[in-house]
Amino acid sequence: MKVICIGEILIDFVCTQVNVGLKSGVDFVKKGGGAPANVAACIGHLGGHAEFVGSVGNDPFGHFLLEGLQQYRVKTDYTQVLSSSTTLAFVSLADEGEREFTFNRGADEQLILTDSCIDTLLDDSILHLGSATALLGGHLFDSYLKIARQASTNGNLIVFDPNYRIDLWKNNIEQFKERCDEFLPLADVIKVSEEELVLLTGISEQKEACKILHEQGINLIFVTLGKHGCLVSQNEEQYIVPAYEITAVDTTGAGDSFIGAILYQMANNPDSEHLYEDKIREFVSFAQKVSAKVCSKVGAMTALPSLDEVFETKFIVKNLEK
């Protein structure tokens, strides 16, 4: 089964100086990025079947990004090359890999999908909705909602990651929540951070907040807790899968690689009536190994491990109470 990842692909210009911020940083390296593109690259690099759907500029950055995805064995047949400039992001790093972002938005918002294109994409597919920019509006938002509604009608498995970025929404949090509310009832699975869980529900107690989301029809919830692991909520059972010991260099793409590894496993295992209930703990443990490897290097895509690298690395589980 293939995984369709729709949304932005962009250039991350990562500041090589740590703890200086974007205002003072002067040296940057070019890396491929964009949340759904990172997810697709993760799936492809692990050996899965991923299709990225988005738009880039007909410029050196756009061509660089498409060639990069293809190196990760990601199909790009439905990615559009437009006259607009490729979207850019500038990232600075602090201790433990924490980040500061600013975006220069371009071609990604102009994606237009036809009905026939959507029908072809959704054939025998899992749909992943993990774009950080799609909810901002534009043609991308229209296409995003259109394919999500069709996938729901078809009965495709839909995985939603809100990917909240404070730099994109600033004083527009209510609009972010309203846009998410259009997708939450369509989703079977969601992946959220601790901050996103509070934003979407208004509840700080995590297990209670998950219950609110389940009431909207979501069957499986992953709440990523950073160094504390991942809270899983499914079928009235809630538990934490602990994280692994790492020295974080760059957390860019950590969440994308996590959900990418989950999707890789879902697409490569027969579905069950209970949405992989007996396999989820194993899925999460593997995904956290992939994410740990990504955090140990700079760059969301360039840090992605192969399947062999994941199995060859020895990981130590953190012994931390949440």
C-alpha positions as a Markdown table, in Angstrom:
| # | Residue | x | y | z |
|---|---|---|---|---|
| 1 | Met | 0.0 | 0.0 | 0.0 |
| 2 | Lys | 1.3 | 3.5 | -0.8 |
| 3 | Val | 1.2 | 6.6 | 1.4 |
| 4 | Ile | 0.1 | 9.9 | -0.1 |
| 5 | Cys | 1.7 | 13.0 | 1.6 |
| 6 | Ile | 0.3 | 16.3 | 0.5 |
| 7 | Gly | 1.5 | 19.8 | 1.3 |
| 8 | Glu | 4.6 | 21.9 | 1.3 |
| 9 | Ile | 8.1 | 21.1 | 0.3 |
| 10 | Leu | 10.7 | 23.9 | 0.9 |
| 11 | Ile | 14.3 | 24.8 | 1.5 |
| 12 | Asp | 15.4 | 24.9 | 5.1 |
| 13 | Phe | 18.3 | 27.3 | 5.5 |
| 14 | Val | 19.8 | 26.2 | 8.8 |
| 15 | Cys | 22.0 | 28.5 | 10.7 |
| 16 | Thr | 25.3 | 26.7 | 11.6 |
| 17 | Gln | 25.9 | 28.9 | 14.6 |
| 18 | Val | 24.1 | 27.6 | 17.8 |
| 19 | Asn | 22.4 | 29.9 | 20.3 |
| 20 | Val | 22.7 | 33.1 | 18.2 |
| 21 | Gly | 19.1 | 33.2 | 16.8 |
| 22 | Leu | 18.1 | 34.3 | 13.3 |
| 23 | Lys | 18.8 | 38.0 | 14.0 |
| 24 | Ser | 22.5 | 37.4 | 14.7 |
| 25 | Gly | 23.1 | 34.3 | 12.6 |
| 26 | Val | 25.2 | 34.8 | 9.4 |
| 27 | Asp | 26.2 | 31.3 | 8.2 |
| 28 | Phe | 23.5 | 29.0 | 6.8 |
| 29 | Val | 23.4 | 25.6 | 5.1 |
| 30 | Lys | 20.8 | 24.5 | 2.6 |
| 31 | Lys | 18.6 | 21.5 | 3.5 |
| 32 | Gly | 15.5 | 20.0 | 1.9 |
| 33 | Gly | 12.4 | 20.2 | 4.2 |
| 34 | Gly | 8.7 | 20.7 | 4.6 |
| 35 | Ala | 6.7 | 18.5 | 6.9 |
| 36 | Pro | 4.9 | 16.3 | 4.4 |
| 37 | Ala | 8.0 | 16.0 | 2.2 |
| 38 | Asn | 10.0 | 14.9 | 5.3 |
| 39 | Val | 7.4 | 12.3 | 6.0 |
| 40 | Ala | 7.4 | 11.0 | 2.4 |
| 41 | Ala | 11.2 | 10.9 | 2.4 |
| 42 | Cys | 11.2 | 8.9 | 5.7 |
| 43 | Ile | 8.8 | 6.3 | 4.3 |
| 44 | Gly | 10.8 | 6.0 | 1.0 |
| 45 | His | 14.2 | 5.8 | 2.8 |
| 46 | Leu | 12.9 | 3.0 | 5.0 |
| 47 | Gly | 11.8 | 1.1 | 1.9 |
| 48 | Gly | 8.1 | 2.0 | 1.7 |
| 49 | His | 6.0 | 3.4 | -1.1 |
| 50 | Ala | 5.4 | 7.1 | -0.7 |
| 51 | Glu | 4.0 | 9.7 | -3.1 |
| 52 | Phe | 4.6 | 13.4 | -2.4 |
| 53 | Val | 2.0 | 15.8 | -3.8 |
| 54 | Gly | 2.8 | 19.5 | -3.7 |
| 55 | Ser | 4.2 | 22.4 | -5.7 |
| 56 | Val | 7.7 | 24.0 | -6.2 |
| 57 | Gly | 9.0 | 26.9 | -8.2 |
| 58 | Asn | 10.7 | 26.4 | -11.6 |
| 59 | Asp | 14.0 | 27.5 | -10.0 |
| 60 | Pro | 17.2 | 25.9 | -8.7 |
| 61 | Phe | 15.7 | 25.4 | -5.3 |
| 62 | Gly | 12.6 | 23.6 | -6.7 |
| 63 | His | 14.7 | 21.3 | -8.9 |
| 64 | Phe | 17.0 | 20.6 | -6.0 |
| 65 | Leu | 14.1 | 19.5 | -3.9 |
| 66 | Leu | 12.5 | 17.2 | -6.5 |
| 67 | Glu | 15.8 | 15.5 | -7.1 |
| 68 | Gly | 16.3 | 15.1 | -3.4 |
| 69 | Leu | 12.9 | 13.4 | -2.9 |
| 70 | Gln | 13.6 | 11.1 | -5.8 |
| 71 | Gln | 16.9 | 10.0 | -4.1 |
| 72 | Tyr | 14.7 | 8.9 | -1.2 |
| 73 | Arg | 12.6 | 6.8 | -3.6 |
| 74 | Val | 9.6 | 9.1 | -3.3 |
| 75 | Lys | 7.3 | 9.4 | -6.3 |
| 76 | Thr | 6.7 | 12.9 | -7.4 |
| 77 | Asp | 4.5 | 12.4 | -10.5 |
| 78 | Tyr | 1.8 | 14.8 | -9.2 |
| 79 | Thr | 4.1 | 17.5 | -7.9 |
| 80 | Gln | 3.6 | 20.7 | -9.8 |
| 81 | Val | 6.5 | 23.0 | -11.0 |
| 82 | Leu | 5.2 | 26.6 | -11.1 |
| 83 | Ser | 6.5 | 30.0 | -12.1 |
| 84 | Ser | 6.3 | 31.2 | -8.5 |
| 85 | Ser | 9.4 | 31.0 | -6.2 |
| 86 | Thr | 10.0 | 27.9 | -4.1 |
| 87 | Thr | 9.0 | 28.3 | -0.5 |
| 88 | Leu | 11.9 | 29.0 | 1.9 |
| 89 | Ala | 12.3 | 28.6 | 5.7 |
| 90 | Phe | 15.2 | 29.9 | 7.8 |
| 91 | Val | 16.0 | 28.0 | 11.0 |
| 92 | Ser | 18.3 | 28.7 | 13.9 |
| 93 | Leu | 19.3 | 26.1 | 16.5 |
| 94 | Ala | 19.7 | 26.3 | 20.3 |
| 95 | Asp | 20.9 | 23.8 | 22.9 |
| 96 | Glu | 19.2 | 20.4 | 22.7 |
| 97 | Gly | 18.2 | 21.1 | 19.1 |
| 98 | Glu | 15.4 | 23.6 | 19.9 |
| 99 | Arg | 14.6 | 25.9 | 16.9 |
| 100 | Glu | 13.5 | 29.4 | 15.8 |
| 101 | Phe | 11.7 | 29.6 | 12.4 |
| 102 | Thr | 10.8 | 32.2 | 9.9 |
| 103 | Phe | 9.1 | 31.4 | 6.5 |
| 104 | Asn | 9.2 | 33.0 | 3.1 |
| 105 | Arg | 6.1 | 31.4 | 1.5 |
| 106 | Gly | 6.0 | 30.8 | -2.3 |
| 107 | Ala | 4.8 | 28.1 | -4.6 |
| 108 | Asp | 3.6 | 25.6 | -2.0 |
| 109 | Glu | 0.3 | 27.5 | -1.5 |
| 110 | Gln | -0.7 | 27.2 | -5.2 |
| 111 | Leu | -1.3 | 23.4 | -5.5 |
| 112 | Ile | -4.5 | 22.6 | -7.4 |
| 113 | Leu | -5.8 | 19.0 | -7.6 |
| 114 | Thr | -8.4 | 17.8 | -10.1 |
| 115 | Asp | -11.0 | 15.2 | -9.3 |
| 116 | Ser | -9.4 | 12.6 | -11.6 |
| 117 | Cys | -6.0 | 13.2 | -10.0 |
| 118 | Ile | -7.5 | 12.7 | -6.5 |
| 119 | Asp | -9.2 | 9.5 | -7.6 |
| 120 | Thr | -5.9 | 8.1 | -8.9 |
| 121 | Leu | -3.9 | 9.2 | -5.8 |
| 122 | Leu | -6.4 | 7.6 | -3.4 |
| 123 | Asp | -6.5 | 4.2 | -5.0 |
| 124 | Asp | -5.2 | 1.7 | -2.4 |
| 125 | Ser | -3.6 | 4.5 | -0.4 |
| 126 | Ile | -3.2 | 5.9 | 3.1 |
| 127 | Leu | -3.7 | 9.7 | 3.1 |
| 128 | His | -1.3 | 11.6 | 5.4 |
| 129 | Leu | -2.3 | 15.2 | 6.1 |
| 130 | Gly | 0.7 | 16.8 | 7.9 |
| 131 | Ser | 1.2 | 20.2 | 6.2 |
| 132 | Ala | 2.3 | 23.1 | 8.3 |
| 133 | Thr | 1.2 | 25.6 | 5.7 |
| 134 | Ala | -1.9 | 24.1 | 4.2 |
| 135 | Leu | -4.3 | 25.4 | 6.8 |
| 136 | Leu | -3.1 | 29.0 | 6.1 |
| 137 | Gly | -5.4 | 29.1 | 3.0 |
| 138 | Gly | -4.9 | 29.5 | -0.7 |
| 139 | His | -5.3 | 26.8 | -3.4 |
| 140 | Leu | -3.4 | 24.3 | -1.2 |
| 141 | Phe | -6.0 | 24.5 | 1.5 |
| 142 | Asp | -8.8 | 23.9 | -1.0 |
| 143 | Ser | -7.0 | 20.9 | -2.4 |
| 144 | Tyr | -6.1 | 19.6 | 1.1 |
| 145 | Leu | -9.8 | 19.7 | 2.2 |
| 146 | Lys | -11.0 | 18.3 | -1.1 |
| 147 | Ile | -8.8 | 15.2 | -1.0 |
| 148 | Ala | -9.5 | 14.7 | 2.7 |
| 149 | Arg | -13.2 | 14.7 | 2.1 |
| 150 | Gln | -12.9 | 12.3 | -0.8 |
| 151 | Ala | -10.7 | 10.0 | 1.2 |
| 152 | Ser | -13.2 | 9.9 | 4.0 |
| 153 | Thr | -16.0 | 9.1 | 1.5 |
| 154 | Asn | -13.9 | 6.4 | 0.0 |
| 155 | Gly | -12.9 | 4.8 | 3.3 |
| 156 | Asn | -9.2 | 5.5 | 3.0 |
| 157 | Leu | -7.2 | 5.5 | 6.3 |
| 158 | Ile | -6.6 | 9.2 | 7.1 |
| 159 | Val | -3.7 | 10.3 | 9.3 |
| 160 | Phe | -3.7 | 14.0 | 10.5 |
| 161 | Asp | -0.8 | 15.9 | 12.0 |
| 162 | Pro | -1.8 | 19.6 | 12.7 |
| 163 | Asn | 1.8 | 20.7 | 12.6 |
| 164 | Tyr | 1.2 | 24.0 | 14.5 |
| 165 | Arg | 4.0 | 26.6 | 14.0 |
| 166 | Ile | 3.7 | 29.7 | 16.1 |
| 167 | Asp | 5.7 | 31.7 | 13.6 |
| 168 | Leu | 3.1 | 31.0 | 10.9 |
| 169 | Trp | 0.0 | 31.7 | 13.1 |
| 170 | Lys | 1.2 | 34.4 | 15.5 |
| 171 | Asn | -2.0 | 36.0 | 16.8 |
| 172 | Asn | -4.3 | 33.8 | 14.7 |
| 173 | Ile | -4.6 | 30.7 | 16.9 |
| 174 | Glu | -8.4 | 30.7 | 16.8 |
| 175 | Gln | -8.3 | 30.4 | 13.0 |
| 176 | Phe | -5.8 | 27.5 | 13.3 |
| 177 | Lys | -8.2 | 25.7 | 15.6 |
| 178 | Glu | -11.1 | 26.4 | 13.3 |
| 179 | Arg | -9.2 | 25.0 | 10.3 |
| 180 | Cys | -8.2 | 21.9 | 12.3 |
| 181 | Asp | -11.8 | 21.4 | 13.3 |
| 182 | Glu | -12.6 | 20.8 | 9.6 |
| 183 | Phe | -10.1 | 17.9 | 9.5 |
| 184 | Leu | -10.4 | 16.2 | 12.9 |
| 185 | Pro | -13.8 | 14.6 | 12.2 |
| 186 | Leu | -12.4 | 13.1 | 9.0 |
| 187 | Ala | -9.3 | 11.6 | 10.6 |
| 188 | Asp | -8.8 | 8.0 | 11.8 |
| 189 | Val | -5.4 | 8.7 | 13.4 |
| 190 | Ile | -3.8 | 11.9 | 14.7 |
| 191 | Lys | -0.4 | 12.8 | 15.8 |
| 192 | Val | -0.1 | 15.9 | 18.1 |
| 193 | Ser | 2.5 | 17.5 | 20.3 |
| 194 | Glu | 1.7 | 18.4 | 23.9 |
| 195 | Glu | 1.1 | 22.0 | 22.9 |
| 196 | Glu | -1.1 | 21.0 | 20.0 |
| 197 | Leu | -3.2 | 18.8 | 22.2 |
| 198 | Val | -4.0 | 21.7 | 24.6 |
| 199 | Leu | -4.6 | 24.1 | 21.6 |
| 200 | Leu | -7.1 | 21.7 | 20.0 |
| 201 | Thr | -9.0 | 20.8 | 23.2 |
| 202 | Gly | -8.5 | 23.6 | 25.7 |
| 203 | Ile | -7.6 | 20.8 | 28.3 |
| 204 | Ser | -4.2 | 20.5 | 29.9 |
| 205 | Glu | -4.8 | 17.0 | 31.4 |
| 206 | Gln | -3.6 | 14.8 | 28.5 |
| 207 | Lys | -5.8 | 11.7 | 29.0 |
| 208 | Glu | -8.9 | 13.8 | 29.3 |
| 209 | Ala | -8.0 | 15.9 | 26.3 |
| 210 | Cys | -7.6 | 12.6 | 24.3 |
| 211 | Lys | -11.1 | 11.6 | 25.3 |
| 212 | Ile | -12.4 | 14.8 | 23.8 |
| 213 | Leu | -10.7 | 14.0 | 20.5 |
| 214 | His | -12.0 | 10.5 | 20.5 |
| 215 | Glu | -15.5 | 11.9 | 20.8 |
| 216 | Gln | -15.0 | 13.5 | 17.4 |
| 217 | Gly | -14.5 | 10.0 | 15.9 |
| 218 | Ile | -10.7 | 9.7 | 16.0 |
| 219 | Asn | -9.7 | 6.1 | 16.8 |
| 220 | Leu | -6.0 | 6.4 | 17.5 |
| 221 | Ile | -4.1 | 9.3 | 19.0 |
| 222 | Phe | -0.3 | 9.7 | 19.4 |
| 223 | Val | 0.8 | 12.5 | 21.7 |
| 224 | Thr | 4.6 | 13.1 | 21.3 |
| 225 | Leu | 6.2 | 14.0 | 24.6 |
| 226 | Gly | 9.8 | 14.7 | 23.6 |
| 227 | Lys | 12.3 | 13.1 | 25.9 |
| 228 | His | 9.3 | 11.5 | 27.9 |
| 229 | Gly | 8.3 | 9.4 | 24.9 |
| 230 | Cys | 4.8 | 9.1 | 23.4 |
| 231 | Leu | 1.3 | 8.8 | 24.9 |
| 232 | Val | -0.9 | 6.4 | 22.9 |
| 233 | Ser | -4.7 | 6.6 | 23.3 |
| 234 | Gln | -6.8 | 3.9 | 21.6 |
| 235 | Asn | -9.9 | 1.9 | 22.4 |
| 236 | Glu | -10.2 | 3.3 | 26.0 |
| 237 | Glu | -6.6 | 2.3 | 26.7 |
| 238 | Gln | -3.9 | 4.9 | 27.3 |
| 239 | Tyr | -0.2 | 4.2 | 27.9 |
| 240 | Ile | 3.2 | 5.8 | 27.4 |
| 241 | Val | 5.9 | 4.3 | 25.3 |
| 242 | Pro | 9.2 | 5.6 | 26.7 |
| 243 | Ala | 11.8 | 7.5 | 24.6 |
| 244 | Tyr | 15.4 | 6.6 | 24.0 |
| 245 | Glu | 18.6 | 8.2 | 25.3 |
| 246 | Ile | 20.0 | 10.7 | 22.7 |
| 247 | Thr | 22.1 | 13.8 | 22.4 |
| 248 | Ala | 19.9 | 16.0 | 20.4 |
| 249 | Val | 21.6 | 18.2 | 17.7 |
| 250 | Asp | 18.6 | 19.3 | 15.7 |
| 251 | Thr | 15.0 | 18.4 | 16.4 |
| 252 | Thr | 13.8 | 19.6 | 12.9 |
| 253 | Gly | 11.9 | 16.8 | 11.4 |
| 254 | Ala | 11.7 | 14.7 | 14.6 |
| 255 | Gly | 7.9 | 14.6 | 14.6 |
| 256 | Asp | 7.8 | 14.1 | 10.8 |
| 257 | Ser | 10.2 | 11.1 | 11.0 |
| 258 | Phe | 8.1 | 9.7 | 13.9 |
| 259 | Ile | 4.9 | 9.7 | 12.0 |
| 260 | Gly | 6.7 | 8.7 | 8.8 |
| 261 | Ala | 7.9 | 5.5 | 10.5 |
| 262 | Ile | 4.4 | 4.8 | 11.9 |
| 263 | Leu | 3.0 | 5.2 | 8.4 |
| 264 | Tyr | 5.7 | 3.0 | 6.9 |
| 265 | Gln | 4.7 | 0.2 | 9.3 |
| 266 | Met | 1.0 | 0.7 | 8.7 |
| 267 | Ala | 1.4 | 0.6 | 4.9 |
| 268 | Asn | 3.5 | -2.6 | 5.1 |
| 269 | Asn | 1.3 | -4.6 | 7.5 |
| 270 | Pro | -2.2 | -6.0 | 6.9 |
| 271 | Asp | -4.9 | -3.9 | 8.5 |
| 272 | Ser | -7.0 | -5.2 | 11.3 |
| 273 | Glu | -10.5 | -4.5 | 12.6 |
| 274 | His | -9.0 | -2.7 | 15.5 |
| 275 | Leu | -6.6 | -0.4 | 13.7 |
| 276 | Tyr | -3.4 | -2.3 | 14.5 |
| 277 | Glu | -4.2 | -2.3 | 18.2 |
| 278 | Asp | -2.0 | -5.3 | 18.9 |
| 279 | Lys | 1.0 | -3.8 | 17.0 |
| 280 | Ile | 0.9 | -0.1 | 18.0 |
| 281 | Arg | 3.3 | -0.4 | 20.9 |
| 282 | Glu | 5.8 | -2.0 | 18.6 |
| 283 | Phe | 5.1 | 0.6 | 15.9 |
| 284 | Val | 5.8 | 3.4 | 18.3 |
| 285 | Ser | 9.0 | 1.9 | 19.7 |
| 286 | Phe | 10.4 | 1.6 | 16.1 |
| 287 | Ala | 9.2 | 5.1 | 15.2 |
| 288 | Gln | 11.0 | 6.6 | 18.3 |
| 289 | Lys | 14.2 | 4.9 | 17.2 |
| 290 | Val | 13.9 | 6.5 | 13.7 |
| 291 | Ser | 13.2 | 9.9 | 15.3 |
| 292 | Ala | 16.1 | 9.5 | 17.7 |
| 293 | Lys | 18.5 | 9.0 | 14.8 |
| 294 | Val | 17.1 | 12.1 | 13.0 |
| 295 | Cys | 17.6 | 14.3 | 16.1 |
| 296 | Ser | 21.3 | 13.2 | 16.3 |
| 297 | Lys | 22.1 | 15.0 | 13.0 |
| 298 | Val | 21.4 | 18.4 | 11.3 |
| 299 | Gly | 18.7 | 18.4 | 8.6 |
| 300 | Ala | 15.3 | 16.9 | 8.5 |
| 301 | Met | 15.9 | 14.7 | 5.4 |
| 302 | Thr | 19.6 | 14.3 | 5.4 |
| 303 | Ala | 19.5 | 12.9 | 8.9 |
| 304 | Leu | 17.0 | 10.2 | 8.0 |
| 305 | Pro | 18.2 | 6.6 | 8.7 |
| 306 | Ser | 17.8 | 3.6 | 6.5 |
| 307 | Leu | 16.1 | 0.5 | 7.8 |
| 308 | Asp | 19.5 | -1.2 | 8.3 |
| 309 | Glu | 20.8 | 1.8 | 10.3 |
| 310 | Val | 17.8 | 1.7 | 12.6 |
| 311 | Phe | 18.3 | -2.0 | 13.3 |
| 312 | Glu | 22.1 | -1.7 | 13.6 |
| 313 | Thr | 22.0 | 1.0 | 16.3 |
| 314 | Lys | 21.8 | 0.1 | 20.0 |
| 315 | Phe | 19.3 | 2.3 | 21.8 |
| 316 | Ile | 18.9 | 2.8 | 25.5 |
| 317 | Val | 15.4 | 3.5 | 26.9 |
| 318 | Lys | 15.1 | 6.6 | 29.1 |
| 319 | Asn | 14.0 | 6.0 | 32.6 |
| 320 | Leu | 12.0 | 9.1 | 33.3 |
| 321 | Glu | 8.7 | 9.7 | 35.0 |
| 322 | Lys | 6.2 | 11.9 | 33.2 |
